[in-house]
Amino acid sequence: MDFCGEDQDKCALVETCYDASDKCDGIYDCPVGIDEFNCEGCFGCSDRSDCLNDVRVCDFYKDCSGGEDESESLCKHSEFIKNVQVPTGDWVTIDQRSGGDENRNTPASYFKKFTHYVFQGEPGTTLFMELLDVTWSDGPLVSLFEISAGAGDDPTNAANITYYLAHGDNEASISNSRNNSLKNNTGFAMINFPKGIHASVQLRVTAIACESPESLCFGSPHCMDRAKDICNGKYECVYSQEDELKCDGAS
């Protein structure tokens, strides 16, 4: 027996139906807009025959190979950047919660609230981020929950992402610290809260100045000399212990 009634179709991701007559009427009857997918007037990439529904346009991910779905002229991403100066050796804490009245007025912002932080450390430093606490409630759009971070100021450049967290079906919170280098003195954090859920993120960022020839560990806010400190029997990378991994005799 079909879940939906006659002349109805099922929405994706949720146990909800919509009338077939409502497809492509410009009104979102499904939480992720599947009823408005592949309609005349949806966003078309120059390199593909199908087109993108709104949740994928201006969502900080380049679905089009030319990136036209994330272009500045269309999405105005730079107008909403939250710039944060990070002093060397001190931590800056960010507490972000769902809600707020920011209105991007872009296609994907119908489904998510996007918060784009750009962190700036002093020249010669490297940024290091700790994700301290993340919580979220259930809801029809919870699968769209995402956090990413990386080098530079552009979250749409996937090559620069050093950290990524998405909604997990079996988790409602993450409370253990997750740490990683942002590999530059400029870095970003991108927090995507789906509409209709309660969520919070707490993270902190610092800028670390390592003296040459040392460089910052990836998973620990400490410096090491990669020519001398790898597999020397001492943990320079105190948190991650990455400098003593895959050494002879290591478990």
C-alpha positions in Angstrom: 0.0 0.0 0.0 1.3 3.4 -1.0 2.1 5.8 1.8 0.5 8.7 0.0 -3.0 8.9 -1.4 -4.2 9.0 -4.9 -2.9 12.0 -6.9 -0.3 12.7 -4.2 3.5 12.4 -4.0 5.8 11.8 -1.0 8.2 14.5 0.2 11.8 13.5 0.5 13.3 12.8 4.0 10.0 13.2 5.8 6.7 11.3 6.1 4.7 14.0 4.4 2.7 14.0 1.2 1.7 16.8 -1.2 -0.9 17.0 -3.9 0.4 16.4 -7.4 -1.3 19.6 -8.5 1.0 21.5 -6.1 4.2 20.5 -7.9 6.0 23.5 -9.5 3.5 26.0 -8.2 6.2 28.1 -6.6 5.1 27.2 -3.1 7.2 24.9 -0.9 5.0 22.1 0.3 7.9 19.9 1.3 10.6 20.9 3.8 13.5 20.5 1.3 11.6 21.8 -1.7 11.4 18.6 -3.6 8.0 19.6 -5.0 9.7 22.6 -6.7 12.6 20.5 -8.1 13.3 20.3 -11.8 10.7 23.0 -12.6 10.9 25.6 -15.3 12.6 28.5 -13.8 14.8 26.6 -11.4 18.6 27.3 -11.4 20.5 25.8 -14.3 24.2 25.1 -14.5 26.0 25.6 -17.8 27.5 22.1 -17.5 24.5 20.0 -16.7 21.1 19.2 -18.2 19.1 19.2 -15.0 18.8 22.2 -12.7 19.1 22.9 -9.0 16.4 23.3 -6.5 16.6 26.2 -4.1 18.2 24.4 -1.2 21.3 24.0 -3.3 21.6 27.6 -4.6 23.7 29.9 -2.5 24.3 27.2 0.1 28.1 27.7 0.1 28.7 24.5 -2.0 29.5 24.7 -5.7 27.2 22.3 -7.5 28.0 23.9 -10.8 31.5 23.2 -12.0 31.8 26.9 -12.9 30.5 27.9 -9.4 27.7 30.1 -10.8 25.3 28.8 -8.2 27.6 30.5 -5.5 28.5 33.6 -7.4 28.9 36.8 -5.5 26.5 38.6 -7.8 23.8 36.1 -7.1 24.4 35.2 -3.4 26.1 38.3 -1.9 28.0 36.1 0.5 30.6 38.8 1.3 27.9 41.2 2.7 27.2 38.9 5.6 30.7 38.0 6.8 31.4 38.3 10.5 35.0 39.4 10.8 36.9 38.4 14.0 40.4 39.5 15.0 42.3 36.8 16.8 45.2 37.9 19.0 48.3 35.8 19.2 48.3 33.4 22.2 44.8 34.2 23.3 41.5 32.4 22.7 38.5 34.0 21.1 35.2 32.2 22.0 32.2 32.1 19.6 28.8 31.1 20.8 26.2 30.7 18.0 22.6 29.8 18.4 19.7 29.2 16.0 17.2 32.0 15.5 18.0 35.7 14.8 16.6 38.0 12.3 19.3 38.0 9.6 17.7 37.7 6.2 20.0 36.8 3.3 17.1 36.6 0.8 18.8 33.9 -1.2 17.3 30.6 -2.4 19.0 28.4 0.2 18.3 30.8 3.1 14.6 29.7 2.9 15.8 26.4 4.5 18.9 27.4 6.5 20.4 30.2 8.5 24.0 30.6 7.4 26.6 32.2 9.6 30.0 32.9 8.0 32.9 33.8 10.4 36.3 35.0 9.0 39.1 34.9 11.5 42.2 37.0 11.1 45.5 36.4 13.0 48.7 38.4 12.8 51.1 37.8 9.9 53.3 34.8 10.6 50.8 33.0 12.9 48.6 30.0 12.2 45.0 29.8 13.4 43.9 26.8 15.5 40.2 26.0 16.2 38.6 23.9 18.9 34.9 22.9 18.5 33.8 22.7 22.1 30.1 22.0 22.1 27.3 21.4 19.6 23.7 20.6 20.2 20.6 20.3 18.0 17.0 19.3 18.2 15.1 17.1 15.8 13.1 18.5 12.9 12.2 17.8 9.3 15.3 19.7 8.0 17.8 18.4 10.6 19.7 16.5 7.9 20.8 19.9 6.5 22.8 20.8 9.7 26.5 21.4 8.9 29.6 23.0 10.3 32.8 23.5 8.2 36.1 25.3 8.8 39.3 25.9 7.0 42.0 28.1 5.6 41.3 31.4 3.9 37.9 33.3 3.8 35.9 31.3 1.2 33.8 28.3 2.5 32.8 27.5 -1.1 36.4 26.4 -1.9 36.2 22.8 -0.8 40.0 22.4 -1.1 40.5 24.7 1.8 38.2 22.9 4.3 40.1 21.2 7.1 37.1 20.4 9.3 33.6 19.2 8.5 30.7 18.1 10.7 27.2 17.1 9.5 24.1 15.9 11.3 24.3 12.3 12.5 21.2 10.2 12.7 22.2 8.8 16.1 23.6 11.9 17.8 21.9 14.9 19.2 25.0 16.6 20.6 28.8 16.7 20.6 30.4 17.8 23.8 34.0 16.5 23.4 36.5 19.0 22.1 37.5 18.5 18.4 40.6 20.4 17.4 42.4 21.3 14.2 44.7 23.8 12.6 43.2 26.2 10.0 46.6 26.1 8.3 46.8 29.9 7.7 46.6 33.2 9.6 43.2 33.7 7.9 40.5 31.1 8.4 36.7 30.6 8.3 34.0 28.8 10.2 30.7 28.2 8.4 27.7 27.3 10.6 24.5 26.2 8.8 21.4 25.9 11.1 18.3 24.4 9.4 15.1 26.4 9.9 12.7 24.9 12.5 15.3 23.4 14.9 17.0 24.6 18.0 20.8 24.4 17.8 23.9 25.9 19.4 27.6 25.8 18.6 30.5 26.9 20.8 34.0 27.1 19.4 37.1 29.0 20.1 40.0 30.1 18.0 43.6 31.2 18.7 46.6 32.3 16.7 49.9 30.6 17.3 53.3 31.8 16.3 55.8 29.0 15.8 59.5 29.8 15.5 61.2 28.5 12.4 61.8 25.7 11.6 58.9 24.6 13.7 55.3 24.6 12.4 51.9 24.1 14.0 50.6 20.6 14.6 47.4 19.8 12.8 45.4 18.4 15.8 47.1 20.2 18.7 47.8 23.9 19.5 51.6 23.2 19.8 54.6 23.6 17.5 57.0 20.9 16.3 60.1 20.6 14.1 59.0 18.1 11.5 62.6 17.3 10.6 63.6 16.4 14.2 60.5 15.8 16.3 58.7 13.1 14.3 59.1 9.7 16.1 61.6 11.0 18.7 59.7 9.3 21.5 58.3 12.6 22.9 54.9 14.1 22.2 55.2 17.6 20.9 51.6 17.5 19.6 50.2 16.9 23.1 46.5 16.6 22.2 46.7 14.6 18.9 50.1 12.9 19.4 50.3 12.9 15.7 54.1 13.3 15.8 54.5 9.8 17.3 52.0 7.9 15.1 53.1 5.3 12.6 56.5 5.0 14.2 58.4 1.7 14.5 57.1 -0.1 17.5 54.0 2.1 17.8 50.7 0.4 18.4 
